[in-house]
Amino acid sequence: MDHAIAHFSYDLTALRLEYKTTCDALTYWRGGEPAEQQFLLEKKQEVFRALAEASFSDQIWH
């Protein structure tokens, strides 16, 4: 299987929404492929890191 790599640019509002929808997807997980759930868990961590970094950067500049 080929693995596609994609890069996205989000503003802070979109990043927050991405985090919320990922959390919701995990909260209301109905089962299925365990790999999908694992992907969501990893995505949640990465998006949280991005939010933390954006928050920290915003504090430095303001």
N, C-alpha and C positions, 0 to 999 in steps of 0.2 A: 504494500500500500504506500502510495506517495503521501508525503506529509507537506501540505501547503503551509506557508508561513505568511501571516498577514500582520501588518502594523496599523494601528489606529491612533488617531489624535482626538482627544476629548477635551472639552472645556470642563471646568469644575462641576457645573450642573449636570452635564452628561455623565461624568465619572461617578457622581453620587447616585444617579439613576441606575447606572450599570451595577454598582454595588448592591443597591436595594433589590433590583430584579434577580440578581444572582442569589442573594440571601433568601428571597421569596421562593425561588426555584428549589433551593435546598430544604426550606421549611416544609414545603408542600410536595416533597418528593414522593412519587407514587410507585417507585420501584422501576425496574428495567435494567439496563446494562450497568453493572457496577462501575465500569470505566467512565460512564457519563457522570455519575455522581462524584467520582474521584476528580474528574476534570473540573466540575463546578466548585469543589472544595479548594482546589489549587487556584482556580480563577478568583475565588473570593479572597484568598490570601494576597494574590498579586494586585488586585484592585484596591484592597485595603492599604497595601504598601504605597501604591500610587497616591491614594488620598492623603495618607500621612505625610508623604513627601511634599505634596502640593500644599498642604496646610502649613508645614514647616517653612517652605519657601515663601509663602504668602506672609507669614509673620516676620520674616527677615526683611522683606521689601516694604512693609507698612509700619 
